[in-house]
Amino acid sequence: MANLAILSGYQDGYGTTLTHLYEITNEKEHLKKAIEVWHHAIEVALKVPLYDRPAELYWKIAKTHDILTEYNEAAENFQQASEGYLKAAENIPQLKDFYQDYSTYMQAWTEIEHARHSNAEKQYGEAKKHYEKAAELHEATKNWCYMGLNYRAWAKVEEAEELSRNEKIEEAREAFQQAAKLFNETQESIRKQLKTIVTNEETRTAKDLIDASTTRQQYCRGRIALEDARILDRQGDHMTSSKKYGESVEIFQGVMDSQIREQDKKELQPIINLCMAWEKMMLAEARASPNLYVEAAESFELAWKNATDQSTSYLAQAHSSFCRALEAGLKFEKDRNQNLFSTAKNHIEAAMSHYLRAGHQTMSDYASATSRFLDAYLYTYNAQTETDPKKKAQFYRMAERLLQSSAGAYLKAKHPDKSDEIRRILARVKEEREIAVSLSEVLHAPEIVSTTTSFATPIPTHEQSVGLEGFENANIQANLITRTRELGVGDDLDFEIELVNAGRAPAQLIKVEDVVIDGFELKSYPEVCRVEDSYLDMKGRTLLPLKTQELKLVLQPISKGIFEFKPRVLYLDEGGKYKSHEPEPVTITVQELGIKGWLRGPTR
């Protein structure tokens, strides 16, 4: 059995070495090999049995899958880790509460990985549910309850994303405001907790999250500006909408400049390009400017080149082609050059194709309706310049049919206002045999071009499942045990402090502070220690991994009142580093004289 335990430890160390190799080389094969090695280590550990080691190994595997963005696999292994800690709690009752806390924490990370997977699949409603559950589970833990607000903030971001993509723009704007507020509260919550965190890993993560919360608030403000721009676009105020898009560009650029990870920058770059394109497009709409449509198209081209997913790439290409079509259409109206008309038609056809590839049927329908309107416009123009009455009538009939088809296509594309506009033009054509309207009055980009479905919403990357470091070294946990919480003055209070080493390395016990508090006298204590003032000197006693040291005390109250026992354990880890642990305090109520007090008489 001892040999198997050593073998499992060696395999664990080999897996960790492989992860360090990945950090140096960035070769993912090292991570995949580490996962394989750790699975073998689990098989060995289960034969010993080493009660908590399988849970730790599943945890390491889950973290590695997360690095590989294999979120479902990460979730499965966090779930296994959670179950492993529950088994450890059953087999080591002295650490029951300790392991159950870790089990709940692992369950929270199971939900986080499910949320990340849902986000990557653009299932924002599902991601919201998982983050809300993760928040609840964090709040149920002792050590990580301060992180609950962070995941409530992410749940609100996912809700806002879902609303935005469903074109509920005002509601999305409000949700982003609430998310920004929650990130601010998260920042304060972590900052308050920072002074009590003892492990280096958790301290680093906490500091990263304090900084990240500021950036996340800025991201939400950028999204608020973007939603404002979309609202103004719908209201027909294209000039102010353009300014709002410009504001969002500045905010997102600031967010990107503050990022350290290249992946985070890559995710933000297409968002900036899209907002720049929308800024130009709104200005083009306001000024009916072909040149500004060209600039918008160029920004959309940058967005598709920088896109991190295929859907965003196709959508940006479609938007670019549509802007090119609008540019050519407006120029055709001015110059009546048939080549410009052909160019506009070609770009419209390209836009239709890309919209379909991106999975946006309604936008493809809108492009198709616009294409038919262009054909109708050309036939009407030809009819107006034709001298042969027979050919003139034929051109008008073709125009009428295309206008009817265009009106139907706009309706199918869920643009009834545009369909009504085309039907009014059709009525005039039938009556006057001419289109008495300029192309610039009809040719517009659809509102849905500014849809946020083309966004790749950022996934939280600063969050890490911290706590493994606590198992690598000595880790003293303490339980306070007493049979009674109420007694009288003069009665004996049997009090036990149970020390357990939950780490993998031996601990050197130094002292237990605040054992004797005002209002009590210490009547007896174990021989393994000596009393110095109000603390127990543990004489440097060694406590091995998963071993227990029981300190049985007898205390006697000398005055009535409500007293809180909150001892503090000081010890050295195997590296000689001072560490401390404070167990959950115990409150004792002392009333009037008890039986022994009456026998002894009143105490002055």
N, C-alpha and C positions, 0 to 999 in steps of 0.2 A: 504493500500500500504506500509506504514511504517513497519507494522508487517511482510509483505512478504520480505521486504529488510533485516530485521533482521534475519528472518529464513534462507534466502539464505546465509547470512554471517556465521551463526552458522554451516550450512551444509558444507560450504567451510572449516571452521576451523576443523570440525570433519574429513574431508578427509585428511587434512594436518597432523592431529594427527596420523591417520592410517599409513601414509607414514613414520612417525617417529618410529612407532612401528615396521615397516618392517626393518628399519635401525638397530634396536636393536635385533630383533628375526630372521631376514632373512627369514621370512615366507611370501611367495608370496600372500597368501590369504588376507593379510592386504592391499596389493596394489589393488587386484581385488575389495575388498570392497570399497576402496577409490574411484575407478573409478565409481562404482555404486552410491555412495553418491554424487559425483560431478555432475553426470548426473541429479540427482534430483534437485540439487542446480541450474543448468542451467534452468530447467523447471520453477522454482520459479522466477529466475531473469528475465526471459523473460516476466513475467506477470506484473512486476513493472512499467515500464521497467528500468533495470539498464544497460545502454548502453554498458559499457566496460566490465562488470563482466562476461557475457557469454564467451567472447573471452579469458579472463584470465583462466576461468575454463576449456575450451577446451584445452588451452595450458598445464595446469597441467595434464589433462587426457593424452595428447599426450606424455608428458615426462614420465609418469608412464608406458604407453604401451612400450615406448622405453626401459625402465629398464627391462621389461618382454620379451624383444627382439621380440615384436609383431610389426614389422616395418610397415606393411601395415595399421594397426589400428592407429599407431602413425601418419602416413602420413595423414590419413583421418581427424584426430582431429586437426592437425596443419592447414589443409585447412579450417576447420570450424573456427579456431581462426583467420585466415587471413580474412575471410569473416566477422567475428564479429567485427574486428577493422575497417573494411571499413564502416560498419553500424554505429559504434560509431563516425567515422569521419563525416558522413552525419548529425548526430544528434547533434554533439557538434562542430560547425564550428571553434570555437576558438582553438581547438586542432586538426584540420584537418590534417595538415602536420605531427604532432606528431603521430597520429593514423595510417596514411597512411604508415609511416616509419615502424611501428610495423607490419602492414599488409604485407608489402613486406618481412620483416624478417621472418614472419610465413610461407610465401610462399617458402622462401629459405629452411626452415626446412622441409617442405613437400617434397622437392626434395631430401634432405639429407636422409630422412627415406626411400624414394624409392630407393636411391642408396644403402643403407645398406641392404635392402631386396634383391636387385639384386646381391649384393656381396655374400650374404649368399646362394643364389641359383647358384652361380658361373657363373652368366651372367655379365661378366666384361665389355663388350661393353656397355650394358645398364647402368651399374653403372657409367661408365665414362660420359655418356650423362647427367645423373642426377646431378653429381657433377659439371659439367661445368655450368649447369643451376643454381645450387646453388651459384656458384661463381659469376655469372652475377647478381643475385638478391642481394647478399651481397654488391656487388660494387655499387648497385643502392640505398643503404640505407645511411643515414647520420651517424648513430651510430655504424654500424658494417661493414662499407666498408673495414676496415683494414683486415677483415677475408677472403676476396675474394681470396687472394693468397693461403691460406691454402687449399681451396677446388679445386683450379686449380692444386695444388700438388697432391691431392688425385685422381683427374681425370686422371692425368698422370700415377699414380701408377696402376690404373685400366686398362689403355691402355697397359701398360707394361705387366701386368698379362695376358691380352687377347692375346697379341703377343707371349708371352712365351708359352702359352698353345697351340697355333697354330703352334708351332715349328718354329716361325720366331725369331730365337734366337738373331741374330745381332741387329735387330730392337728393340727387347725387352731390350737388354742391353743399347742401346742409350736412350730409354724411361725412364729406371730407373735412368740413369745419369741426365736427365732433371728433374725428380721428386726430386732427392736429391738437386739439385740447387734451385728448387722452395720451398722446405722445409726450406732451409737456408734463402731465401728471406722472407718467412713467419715469421721466427723467428725475423728478423730485423723489419718487419712491426709491429708485436705485441709489441716488445720492445719499439718502438717509441710511440705507442699508450698508453702504460701502464700508463704514467704520467697523462693522461687526463681522465682515467676511474675513476668514482666516486663510484660505488657500490661495496660492498665487494664480492658479488657472481661473478661478471664479472672479478674483479681483480684476484680472486683465479683461475678462469678458464684460464685467460690470462697467468698467471705465469705457470700453468700446461702445457699449450700449448707451451710455450717457451722451457721448459724442454723436452716435448714430441717431438718437432721438431728435436732436436739433436738425439734422439733415432730413429726417422723415417729416418733421413739421413743415420744412421748406417744400418738400415734395407735395404735401397736401395743399399748401398755399398755391403752388404752381397749378395743381389740378383745379383749384377753386377759380383761378384766373381763366383757365381753359374753359371750364363750364360756363363762366360768365360770358366768354366770347361766343360760345355756341348759342346761348340765350339771345344775345344781341343779334346774331346772324338770323335767327328765326324771326326776330322782330323787324328785320330789314335794315337795321342800323349797321351796315357793313363797315363803315369807316371806324366806328368805336369798337366794333368786333375785332378789326385788324389790330388796333392798339392793344386790346386785351391779349390777343395771341402773342403780340410782341412782348408783353409783360411776362407771360408764361415762359417764353423763350429765355428771358433773362434769369428767371428763377431756376428753371431746369439746368441752365448752363452753370449756375452757381452750385447746384447740387452735384452735377457731374464733376466739377473742378475739385470738390471736397472729397471725392471718392479715391480710395487707394487701390482697391482691387480692379484689375482691368476688365473683368467680367461685368462688374457693376457699371463701369463707364460704357461698355458696349451696349448694355441694355438701355441706357439713357440717351445715347447718341441718336437713334432713329426717332425717339420722342421729340427731341429738339428739332430735328430736320422736318418732321411732320408739322410741328407748330409754326416753324418758319414758313413752310409752304402755305399753311392756312392763313398766316398773316398776309402774305403776298396775294393769295387768292381773294381774300376779302377786300383788299385794296383794289384789285383788278375789277371785282364786282362793282365797287363804289364808283370807279372811274371809267368802266367799260374799256379797259386798257389791254390791248393784245400783248404788249411788252411785259406787263406785270403777270399775265398768265404764263408767259415763257419762264419768268423767274420762279413762279410757283411750281411749274413743271420740273425745273431743275432741282428745286429743293425736294420734291417728291422722289426724284431719281436718286438723290443722296440717301433718302430714307430707305429706299429698297436695297441699295448697295450695303447699307449698314444694318439692315434688318437681321434679327437673331432667329426668326422663324419664317417658314415658307409662306404662311398666310399673310403676315405683315408685308412680305416682299411683293406678293401678287397684288395686294390692295394698293400699295404705294405705286406700283407700275400702272395700275388702272387709273389712279388719280392723275398721274403724270400725263397719260395719254388723253384723258378727258380735258385737262387744261390745254394741251396742245391743240385739241379739236376746237376748243373755245377760241383760242388765239386765231386759228385759221378761219373759223366761221366769221369772226368780227372783221377780219381783213377782207374776206370775200364780199361781205356786205358793202364795204367801201370801194373795192376795186373791180368787183364782178369778174374776177379772174377764175376761169373754170379749173385751173390747176389748184388754186387755193381750196376750192370746193372739194376736189378729190382728196386733198390732204386732210381736210377736216373729216371727211367720211372714213378715211383709212384709220385715223386716230380714234374715232368713235368705235370702229370695229375692234380695234386692239383693246380699248377700254372694256368693251362688252366681254371679250374673251378672258381678260385678266380678272374681272369681277366674278365671273363664273368659277374660275380656278380658285379664287379666294373664298368661294362658298357664299357669295352675296348675290343671290338671284334678283332681288328687288333693284339693286343698283345696276345690274346688267339690263333689266327691263327699262330702267330710266334712260340708260344710254341708247337702247334700241328705240325708245320713243323719240329721243332727240334726233337720232339718225333719220327717222321717218319724217320728222318736221323739216329737217334740212332738205330732204328730197322734195317735200311739198313746196317749200319756199322756192327751190330752183325751178320747178314746173310752173309756178305762178309767174316768176320772173320771165321765163321763156314765153309764156302766154302773153304777157304784157308787151313783149318786144316782137311778137309774131304778127305778120301782116295777113297771112292766109287764115280766113275765118274758120275753116274746117280744122286746121292744126291748132289754132288758138283754143277752140272748144275742147279739143282732145287734151291739151295741156291742163286746162282747168279741171276737167274730169279726173285726171290723174292726181292733181293736187288735192281735190276733195277727198278722194279715197285714202290718200296718204295721211291727210289730216284726221280723218276718222280713225284710221289705224293708230296714229300717234296718240290721239286722245285716249283710246282704249289701253294702250301700252302704259301711258302715264298713270292711269287709274290702277292698273295691275301693279305698278311700281309703288303704290300707296302714296301718290301725289295727286289727290283729287283737285286741288287748287290749280295745278298745272293743266290737268285734263279739262277743267272748266274754261281755262284761258284759251286752249286750243279749239274747243268747241265754239267759243265766241268768234274766233278768227274764221272758223269754218263757215259760220253763219254769214259773215261778211263776204267771204269768197263766193258763196252761193248767190248772194244778193248783188255784189258789186264786181264780182269776178276779179278781185285783186286782194292781196294781203296788205292792208293799210297799217302796217306795223313794222318797225325795224327789227332786225335780227337781235340787236343788243337788248331789246326789251324782253325777249323770250329766252335767248341762250344764256342760261345760268348753270353753275354747278349745283347739283342737288345738295340739300342740307346734310344728307347722310354722308357726303364726302368727308365731313369733319367728324365722323363717328370715331369713338375711341376704341372700336373693335380692332383698329390697326395698332393699338398699343400692346407692347409686351410688358405687362405689369411686373414691377420688381418683386422678387422673392426675398424675404428677410434672410440675410446672410451673416449678420453679426452675432445672432443667437447661437449659442453652443450648449450642448448638454454637459454641464460641468459637475464635478463631484468625484470622478474616478481617481483624481489625485489623492483624495482622502483615504483610499484603500491601499495605495502603494506604500505609504509610510505608517508609522504608529498613529493610531487614531483612538483616543480614549473617549468612551461614552460612559455616562454615569446615570444610575437610577436611584431615586430617593424612595425608601420604603418605610412606612410606618403603619401600625395597625389602627391608630386613632388620630383624628384631627382635632378632637376636643377633649380637654382634661382640666383638672383643677390645680390651683397653686399647691405645690408640694408633691403632686403625683409624679411618678416616673414616666418618662416618654422613651420607649424603645424605638431607636432610630437607626436605620441601616443605609449606608452608602455603598452601592454596588458598582464597582469599576470594571469595565470590560474593554479589552483592546480589540476594536473592530478592524484594525489595519493588518498589514502583512508583515510588519517589522516590530521588534520589541520596543517597549516604552520604558523609560526610567521615571518612576513616580517621584516627584519632588515634594509637593505638599497639597493639602486640601484647605483652602482658605474659608473663613467665615463659617466655621463649624459651630463655634460658640458665639451666640449673639446676646445682646443686652436683654435681660429678663430671664435668662436661663443659666444654670450651672451644669458643668460636665461632671457626671458622677463616675463613669467608667468608659474605657476605650480599649481597643485591641493592642496587644503587645508589639505588633509589627510597626507601630508608629509611636511618636511621643508628642505631647502637647506643648506648643509654644504660643503664648498669648491666646489668640482666638483661632489658631489654625493647627492642623495635624501635620507634623513633620513625617514624611513617608520614608526617610532615610535612604532615598535613592533606590528603592525596591524595584526590581525588574518585573514587568508584566508582559508575558509572551503573547503572540497573536491568538485571538479568540479565547484567551484565558480570562478568568474573573478573579477579582480581589474584593472580598466582602469586609466592610468596616462597620462593626456593630457597636453602637454607642448607646449610652443611657444618659438622657438629659433630664433636668428637673427645673420646672418653672418656679421663679421666685416672685413673680408679679403677674397680675392678670392683664389681658389685652389680646390683640390679634398680632401674630408674629409671622414673618415670612422667612423661611429657611431657603437660602440660595447659595449653596457652597460653590466654590470655583476650584477646579482641579488643574494644577500646574504640573507639566511633565516635559521630558526631553525626548525627541524622536531619535532614531538611530544615527542621525547626522549631527546630533547635539543642539538641534534647534528647539528653543522654548516654544511650547504650545499650551493652550488652555482649553478647558471645556466647562460650560455652565449648564447643568441639567435643568429640567423644568422645576421651578420653585415649588415648595410645599408650604401651605398656609396652616398654621396651628392656632386654635382659639383657646385661650386660658381663661377660665371663669374663676369664681370664688374658690376658697380653700377646698381641696379634695380630701379624701379619707386620710391619706398620710399627712396632709397638712394639718388637719384637725388634731391628729395624734401628737404631732410635733409642736403645735401651737403656732400663732401668727409669726410671720417673718418681717423683720424691720428692714 
